[in-house]
Amino acid sequence: MTSQPAQQPTRGKTLKVGIVDLIEKQPNGTFYAKMLNPNFASIMPQVVAVWVEQMGHTVEYVTYTGLEDLREELPRDIDVLFICAFTQAAYLAYSISNYYRKQNVVTILGGPHARAYAEDAREHFDYVVGMADQTLIHDLLQDPSPNPQEGVLLSVPRQPETLPGVRERWKFIQHNLDKTRIIHVVQMIGSLGCPYTCSFCIDSQVDYQTLSYDQIREDLVFLQKLPSPPKVSWFDPNFGVRFDDYLEVIESAVRPGGLEFACESSLSLLSEPHLKRMKKNNFTVVLPGIESWFGFNDKSKQRNNMGMEKVRAVADHINLVMRYVPYIQTNFIFGLDSDEGPMPFELTKRFLDLAPGVYPNYSLLTAFGNSAPLNHQYQAEGRVIDVPFQFLDGYSALNVRLKNYANIEFFNHLIDLMEYTISASMIWRRFRANRSSLSRWMNLIRALSSQKSGTGKYIEVRNRLTDDPEFQAFYAGETTKPPSLYLHKIKTSLGPFYEHLPAKVVNYLERGEPQSSRVSNSLIA
């Protein structure tokens, strides 16, 4: 990083603004990353970039996908820096912010980590932004003064009613698409918030609202006119809540086969009439959340079904979906209080037997600060473990003391399930059950990747909990000092950025000095 010191911004000045979207937390040169990571760029950094330019400021927009040399990519000679980060990239975000603040650059954090760990983040940024609209960004840039002692928390009471669409964001989208020649995906969004009240989800606290149908229609027309139209992935937390409205917009704007769509949607919305209409409109990827065999039945349209009864019903429904949509990923969370013994894992195996075409995605129960109602319960019960942020990625660590499992027992069950999921026989059955070549090869690549990123990680954690005294003491609550392996991995992944990690974080990682704000922080409303 060779940025030159910038003058402190003054009121009314035309600013040079850097915007950095941290898609990855560390270098990642895998084939899967090269193929897909550039397509995972967040929408809000692009939205803020459009707003900032409309205000008359200049913008340098950067995405880090794990493929770039971030030291060379970071913007230079700027007055203000926005960073968007998920929690697992928090230390990288903190290091970048610390470096720029020493150069008299005002730093602002947004994204999931800002909403989940606001009190912690404000120690390392001048401003931490929760939900934002154009007025908030405008007012902030009128006088972006540094706040070296404690960052200022900013938010609006609800999501904005409008956002810049694809056409307005296009030059920033193109910046990401140019990073991969394999698959091009554009993120579109038609709604904000979610009508469901899943206690583990941050969107359950955000009122559901639709965005402009006219703008969506215009963007779909725009995308079709491109020489090589990209695939469209709906970024909505739950696509199709107002199913007829959205399909009417698509049908009025997109010629048959003109665009290909992917979405995340609940099984409760995927009735056969809806599926027929989705097939007609070229929906090729759907990601429904099953979450658990013992709860969250509203999303899967199961009423009082539990256990094997729910497995059979959901498998039948998934097989119905696969008649119309070629690629299905189902999402599960393990470690919930409703889970006990081997049953949740064995039921998932039976589900895979009954619906072999799906690709299952497993996540460990994780409490992200105060981002969801369930996390408040875990904090009140004293069950949240102060695991370093980098390992809160859904598979590298548990930061909740499980109600019904010893940790080693839990990981043994999880390893057994993963080995079944990516066994040669299951890979072959999944390959045969999928009709499209893209689905077949995507599933194959993901299964091979999971042998390292999934099963390998689980085995490492289980073995450390079995044999490593540091892990045993840390997870038993006997010490607040994270295991030295965590520190080694953080140093390795941050590379040259580790020297810029703030002293308070280093003291926590190296000596276990407490940081009271890391868990009991306040959510930015």
C-alpha positions in Angstrom: 0.0 0.0 0.0 1.6 3.2 -1.1 -1.2 5.8 -0.6 -0.1 9.3 0.0 -1.4 11.4 2.9 -4.5 13.3 2.0 -5.8 16.6 3.4 -8.6 16.4 5.9 -11.9 17.0 4.0 -13.7 20.3 4.6 -17.4 21.2 4.4 -18.6 21.5 0.8 -15.4 20.2 -0.7 -15.4 17.9 -3.7 -14.0 14.7 -2.3 -12.0 11.8 -3.6 -13.9 8.8 -2.3 -12.6 5.2 -2.2 -15.1 2.3 -1.9 -13.8 -1.2 -1.1 -16.0 -4.3 -1.1 -14.3 -7.1 0.7 -15.8 -10.2 -0.9 -13.0 -12.4 0.5 -11.0 -12.3 3.7 -7.7 -13.6 2.3 -6.0 -14.7 -1.0 -7.9 -17.4 -2.8 -6.8 -18.7 -6.1 -9.0 -21.8 -6.3 -10.8 -22.6 -9.5 -14.1 -22.1 -7.7 -13.1 -18.6 -6.6 -11.9 -17.7 -10.1 -15.1 -18.9 -11.6 -17.6 -17.3 -9.1 -16.1 -14.9 -6.6 -16.3 -11.8 -8.8 -20.0 -12.4 -9.2 -20.6 -12.1 -5.5 -20.0 -8.3 -5.3 -22.4 -6.6 -2.9 -25.1 -4.2 -4.2 -24.8 -1.5 -1.6 -21.2 -0.5 -2.3 -22.2 0.0 -5.9 -25.3 2.0 -4.8 -23.2 4.2 -2.5 -20.8 4.7 -5.5 -23.7 6.0 -7.6 -25.0 8.3 -4.9 -21.5 9.7 -4.3 -20.9 10.5 -7.9 -24.4 12.1 -8.1 -23.3 14.4 -5.3 -20.4 15.6 -7.5 -17.6 13.6 -5.8 -15.1 11.3 -7.5 -15.2 7.6 -6.8 -12.6 4.8 -7.0 -14.4 1.5 -6.6 -12.5 -1.7 -5.6 -13.6 -5.3 -5.0 -11.4 -7.8 -3.4 -12.3 -11.4 -4.5 -9.1 -13.1 -3.2 -7.6 -13.1 -6.7 -6.0 -9.6 -6.6 -3.0 -8.1 -4.9 -5.0 -6.0 -2.6 -2.0 -3.8 -1.8 -1.9 -2.7 -5.4 -5.7 -2.5 -5.7 -6.5 -0.2 -2.8 -7.3 3.4 -3.8 -4.7 6.1 -3.5 -4.9 9.9 -2.7 -8.4 9.8 -1.3 -10.2 11.8 1.4 -12.8 9.3 2.5 -12.8 5.5 2.4 -16.0 3.3 2.6 -15.5 -0.4 3.4 -18.1 -3.1 3.1 -17.3 -6.3 5.0 -18.8 -9.5 6.3 -17.7 -10.4 9.8 -15.1 -13.0 8.7 -13.3 -10.2 6.8 -13.5 -7.8 9.8 -9.8 -8.0 10.7 -8.8 -7.2 7.1 -11.2 -4.2 7.2 -9.8 -3.0 10.6 -6.2 -3.2 9.2 -7.1 -1.3 6.1 -9.0 1.3 8.1 -6.1 1.7 10.6 -3.6 2.3 7.7 -5.8 4.9 6.1 -6.6 6.8 9.3 -2.9 7.3 9.8 -2.9 9.0 6.4 -5.6 11.4 7.6 -8.3 9.6 5.5 -11.7 9.4 7.1 -13.0 5.7 7.2 -16.5 4.4 7.1 -17.7 0.8 7.6 -20.9 -0.6 6.2 -22.3 -4.0 5.5 -23.1 -7.0 7.7 -20.3 -6.6 10.2 -21.3 -3.0 10.8 -24.8 -4.0 11.7 -23.8 -7.0 13.8 -20.8 -5.6 15.7 -21.4 -1.9 15.7 -19.8 -1.2 19.1 -16.6 -3.1 18.3 -16.3 -1.6 14.8 -16.6 2.0 16.0 -13.3 1.6 17.8 -11.6 1.2 14.4 -13.6 3.4 12.1 -14.6 7.1 12.1 -18.1 6.1 11.2 -20.1 2.9 11.3 -23.2 2.8 9.2 -26.2 0.5 9.6 -29.1 1.0 7.2 -28.4 3.9 4.9 -30.2 6.0 2.4 -29.0 8.8 0.0 -29.7 11.5 2.5 -27.6 9.9 5.2 -24.6 9.5 2.8 -25.1 13.1 1.5 -25.1 14.5 5.1 -22.1 12.4 6.1 -20.0 13.7 3.1 -20.9 17.3 3.8 -18.5 17.2 6.8 -16.8 13.8 7.2 -14.7 14.8 10.2 -12.3 12.2 11.8 -13.4 10.7 15.1 -10.1 9.2 16.5 -11.5 8.4 20.0 -14.7 6.7 19.1 -16.5 6.3 15.8 -19.9 7.7 15.2 -22.8 5.2 14.7 -25.2 6.2 11.9 -28.4 4.7 10.6 -31.8 5.4 9.2 -35.0 3.9 10.7 -35.9 1.8 7.6 -34.5 0.7 4.3 -34.7 3.3 1.4 -37.7 3.2 -0.9 -35.5 3.3 -4.0 -32.0 2.1 -5.0 -30.0 2.8 -8.2 -30.7 -0.1 -10.6 -28.5 -2.2 -12.8 -28.2 0.4 -15.6 -27.1 3.1 -13.1 -24.6 0.7 -11.4 -23.4 -0.8 -14.7 -19.8 0.5 -14.8 -19.2 -0.8 -11.3 -20.9 -4.2 -12.2 -18.7 -4.4 -15.3 -15.7 -3.9 -13.2 -16.4 -7.2 -11.5 -17.5 -9.1 -14.6 -14.2 -8.3 -16.3 -12.5 -10.4 -13.6 -13.8 -13.7 -14.8 -14.4 -15.2 -18.3 -16.2 -18.3 -17.1 -19.6 -17.3 -15.6 -21.1 -13.8 -15.5 -23.8 -13.0 -13.0 -25.5 -9.7 -12.2 -27.1 -9.2 -8.8 -30.5 -7.6 -9.0 -32.9 -6.8 -6.1 -36.6 -6.5 -6.2 -37.5 -6.3 -2.5 -36.0 -5.5 0.9 -36.7 -7.2 4.2 -38.6 -10.5 4.7 -42.1 -11.4 5.9 -40.8 -14.5 7.8 -39.6 -14.2 11.4 -36.8 -16.7 11.6 -35.0 -15.9 14.8 -31.5 -16.5 13.4 -31.9 -14.0 10.5 -31.2 -10.3 10.4 -33.8 -9.7 7.7 -36.5 -10.9 10.1 -36.2 -7.5 11.7 -36.5 -5.5 8.5 -40.0 -4.7 7.2 -40.7 -6.3 3.8 -41.1 -3.8 1.0 -41.0 -4.0 -2.8 -38.8 -1.8 -5.0 -39.9 0.0 -8.2 -41.4 -2.4 -10.7 -40.7 0.1 -13.5 -37.1 0.2 -12.7 -36.8 -3.6 -12.6 -38.4 -3.7 -16.0 -36.0 -1.1 -17.4 -33.0 -3.0 -16.0 -34.2 -6.3 -17.5 -34.6 -4.6 -20.9 -31.1 -3.0 -20.5 -29.4 -6.4 -19.8 -31.0 -8.1 -22.8 -29.5 -5.5 -25.1 -25.9 -6.3 -24.0 -23.8 -8.3 -26.5 -23.5 -11.2 -24.0 -26.3 -10.9 -21.4 -25.2 -12.2 -18.0 -27.2 -14.4 -15.7 -29.4 -12.6 -13.2 -29.3 -13.5 -9.6 -32.1 -12.0 -7.4 -30.5 -10.7 -4.2 -33.8 -10.6 -2.4 -33.7 -12.3 1.0 -36.7 -14.3 -0.1 -37.7 -13.9 -3.8 -41.3 -14.2 -4.9 -43.2 -13.1 -1.8 -45.3 -11.1 -4.3 -44.9 -13.8 -7.0 -47.4 -12.7 -9.6 -46.2 -9.1 -9.5 -42.6 -10.0 -10.2 -43.3 -12.6 -12.8 -45.5 -10.2 -14.6 -42.7 -7.7 -14.7 -40.3 -10.3 -16.0 -42.8 -11.5 -18.6 -43.4 -8.0 -19.8 -39.7 -7.2 -20.2 -37.9 -10.4 -21.1 -38.3 -12.2 -24.4 -38.4 -16.0 -24.1 -34.9 -17.3 -23.2 -33.6 -13.8 -23.1 -32.2 -14.0 -19.6 -31.5 -16.8 -17.1 -32.5 -16.3 -13.5 -31.4 -17.6 -10.0 -33.0 -16.8 -6.7 -33.3 -17.7 -3.0 -36.8 -18.6 -2.1 -38.8 -20.5 0.5 -40.5 -23.8 -0.4 -43.8 -22.3 0.7 -43.7 -20.1 -2.4 -42.6 -22.9 -4.8 -46.0 -24.4 -5.7 -46.3 -26.3 -8.9 -48.2 -23.5 -10.7 -45.4 -21.1 -9.7 -42.7 -23.6 -10.8 -44.3 -24.0 -14.2 -44.2 -20.2 -14.6 -40.6 -20.1 -13.4 -39.5 -22.7 -15.9 -41.3 -20.8 -18.7 -39.3 -17.7 -17.6 -35.9 -19.5 -17.5 -35.3 -19.8 -13.8 -32.4 -22.3 -13.6 -31.2 -22.0 -10.0 -33.2 -21.9 -6.7 -31.9 -22.0 -3.2 -34.6 -22.9 -0.7 -33.9 -22.8 3.1 -34.9 -25.9 5.0 -32.8 -25.0 8.0 -33.9 -27.8 10.4 -36.0 -30.9 10.6 -37.4 -29.7 13.9 -38.4 -26.1 13.3 -38.9 -23.2 10.8 -41.8 -25.0 9.2 -43.5 -21.9 7.8 -40.7 -21.5 5.2 -41.0 -25.1 4.1 -44.8 -25.2 4.2 -44.8 -28.1 6.6 -47.1 -26.9 9.4 -46.7 -29.5 12.2 -44.5 -32.0 10.3 -41.3 -32.9 12.2 -38.5 -35.5 11.8 -38.9 -38.2 9.2 -42.3 -37.0 8.3 -40.9 -33.6 7.3 -38.0 -35.3 5.5 -40.3 -37.2 3.2 -42.6 -34.2 2.5 -39.7 -31.9 1.8 -37.9 -34.5 -0.4 -41.1 -34.9 -2.4 -41.4 -31.1 -2.8 -37.7 -30.7 -3.8 -38.1 -33.5 -6.4 -41.1 -31.6 -7.7 -39.0 -28.4 -7.9 -36.3 -30.2 -9.8 -38.7 -31.2 -12.6 -38.9 -27.5 -13.4 -35.6 -25.9 -12.1 -32.4 -27.8 -12.9 -30.1 -26.6 -10.1 -31.2 -26.8 -6.4 -29.2 -26.0 -3.3 -30.8 -26.6 0.1 -29.6 -24.8 3.2 -29.3 -26.3 6.6 -28.2 -25.0 10.1 -26.8 -27.5 12.6 -26.5 -26.9 16.3 -29.9 -25.3 17.0 -31.5 -26.0 20.4 -34.1 -28.1 18.7 -31.4 -30.6 17.6 -30.3 -33.5 19.8 -28.3 -36.6 19.2 -27.5 -38.2 15.8 -31.1 -37.8 14.5 -30.7 -34.4 12.7 -27.7 -35.7 10.8 -29.2 -39.1 10.0 -32.4 -37.5 8.8 -30.3 -35.3 6.4 -28.8 -38.5 5.0 -32.2 -39.9 4.4 -33.2 -36.6 2.7 -30.2 -36.9 0.3 -31.3 -40.5 -0.4 -34.8 -39.4 -1.3 -33.7 -36.2 -3.2 -30.3 -37.1 -4.6 -30.2 -34.2 -7.1 -29.9 -31.4 -4.6 -26.6 -29.9 -3.4 -26.9 -29.4 0.4 -25.2 -26.5 2.1 -24.4 -26.9 5.8 -23.8 -24.1 8.2 -22.7 -24.2 11.9 -24.9 -22.3 14.3 -23.3 -18.9 14.6 -24.2 -15.8 16.7 -23.2 -12.7 14.8 -23.3 -10.0 17.5 -26.7 -8.6 17.7 -27.7 -9.1 14.1 -30.7 -11.4 14.9 -33.1 -12.0 17.8 -31.8 -15.4 18.6 -28.3 -14.0 19.4 -29.8 -11.9 22.3 -31.0 -15.1 23.8 -27.6 -16.8 23.6 -25.9 -13.7 25.1 -28.4 -13.6 28.0 -27.7 -17.3 28.7 -23.9 -16.7 28.6 -23.5 -19.1 25.7 -21.6 -16.9 23.3 -17.9 -17.7 22.9 -15.5 -14.8 21.9 -14.2 -16.6 18.8 -12.0 -14.4 16.6 -14.0 -12.9 13.8 -12.1 -14.5 11.0 -13.4 -17.9 11.9 -17.1 -17.0 12.0 -17.6 -18.3 8.4 -20.1 -21.0 9.1 -17.7 -24.0 9.1 -14.4 -23.0 10.9 -15.6 -22.6 14.4 -18.6 -22.6 16.8 -19.1 -19.5 18.8 -22.2 -20.8 20.6 -22.1 -23.3 23.4 -24.5 -26.0 22.2 -27.5 -26.9 24.3 -27.6 -30.7 23.6 -24.1 -31.6 22.3 -20.6 -31.8 23.5 -18.4 -30.2 20.9 -16.5 -33.3 19.9 -19.7 -35.3 19.6 -21.2 -32.6 17.4 -18.3 -32.5 15.0 -18.2 -36.3 14.8 -21.8 -36.3 13.6 -21.0 -33.4 11.2 -18.0 -35.1 9.7 -19.9 -38.3 9.2 -22.7 -36.4 7.4 -20.1 -34.5 5.2 -18.4 -37.8 4.3 -21.7 -39.2 3.3 -22.6 -36.1 1.3 -19.4 -36.1 -0.8 -18.9 -39.8 -1.0 -18.2 -41.2 -4.4 -21.6 -43.0 -4.5 -23.4 -39.8 -3.5 -21.5 -37.7 -6.0 -22.4 -40.2 -8.7 -26.1 -40.2 -7.7 -26.2 -36.5 -7.7 -24.5 -36.3 -11.1 -27.0 -38.7 -12.6 -30.0 -37.0 -11.0 -29.2 -33.6 -12.6 -30.3 -33.0 -16.2 -28.2 -30.0 -17.2 -24.5 -30.3 -17.8 -23.8 -27.0 -15.9 -25.6 -28.4 -12.8 -23.7 -31.7 -13.0 -20.3 -30.0 -13.2 -21.0 -27.3 -10.7 -22.0 -30.0 -8.2 -18.9 -32.0 -8.9 -16.6 -29.0 -8.4 -18.4 -28.0 -5.2 -18.1 -31.6 -3.8 -14.4 -31.8 -4.6 -13.9 -28.3 -3.0 -15.9 -29.3 0.1 -13.4 -32.1 0.8 -11.0 -29.4 1.9 -13.2 -26.4 2.8 -15.9 -28.5 4.6 -14.8 -31.9 5.8 -11.2 -30.9 6.2 -12.1 -28.0 8.4 -14.5 -30.0 10.5 -11.9 -32.7 11.1 -9.3 -30.1 12.0 -11.6 -28.6 14.6 -12.6 -32.0 16.0 -9.0 -33.1 16.3 -7.9 -29.8 18.0 -10.8 -30.1 20.5 -9.6 -33.7 21.2 -5.8 -33.2 21.4 -5.0 -29.5 21.7 -5.0 -28.2 25.4 -5.3 -24.6 24.1 -8.5 -25.4 22.2 -9.9 -27.3 25.1 -9.2 -24.5 27.6 -10.6 -21.8 25.2 -13.8 -23.6 24.4 -14.3 -24.6 28.0 -14.2 -20.9 29.0 -11.0 -21.4 31.1 -9.1 -18.7 29.2 -10.0 -15.8 27.0 -6.8 -16.1 25.0 -7.6 -17.6 21.6 -5.6 -20.7 20.6 -2.2 -19.9 19.0 -3.3 -21.7 15.9 -5.9 -19.0 15.3 -3.3 -16.3 15.6 -1.0 -18.1 13.2 -3.8 -18.4 10.6 -4.8 -14.7 11.0 -1.2 -13.6 10.5 -0.9 -15.9 7.4 -4.1 -14.7 5.8 -3.6 -11.0 6.5 0.0 -11.2 5.3 1.4 -7.6 5.1 -1.9 -6.2 6.5 -1.2 -7.8 9.9 1.2 -5.1 10.8 -1.7 -2.6 10.5 -4.0 -4.5 12.7 -5.1 -2.2 15.6 -3.3 -2.7 18.9 -6.5 -3.6 20.7 -7.2 -6.5 18.4 -3.6 -7.7 18.6 -3.7 -7.6 22.4 -6.8 -9.8 22.3 -5.4 -12.3 19.8 -1.9 -12.5 21.4 -2.8 -12.1 25.1 -6.5 -12.6 25.4 -7.1 -9.2 26.9 -10.9 -8.8 27.1 -12.9 -6.7 24.7 -16.2 -6.2 26.4 -17.8 -4.7 23.3 -17.2 -7.7 21.1 -20.3 -9.6 22.3 -22.6 -7.2 24.2 -22.7 -4.6 21.5 -25.8 -2.7 20.3 -27.4 -3.3 16.9 -27.7 -0.2 14.8 -31.4 0.1 14.4 
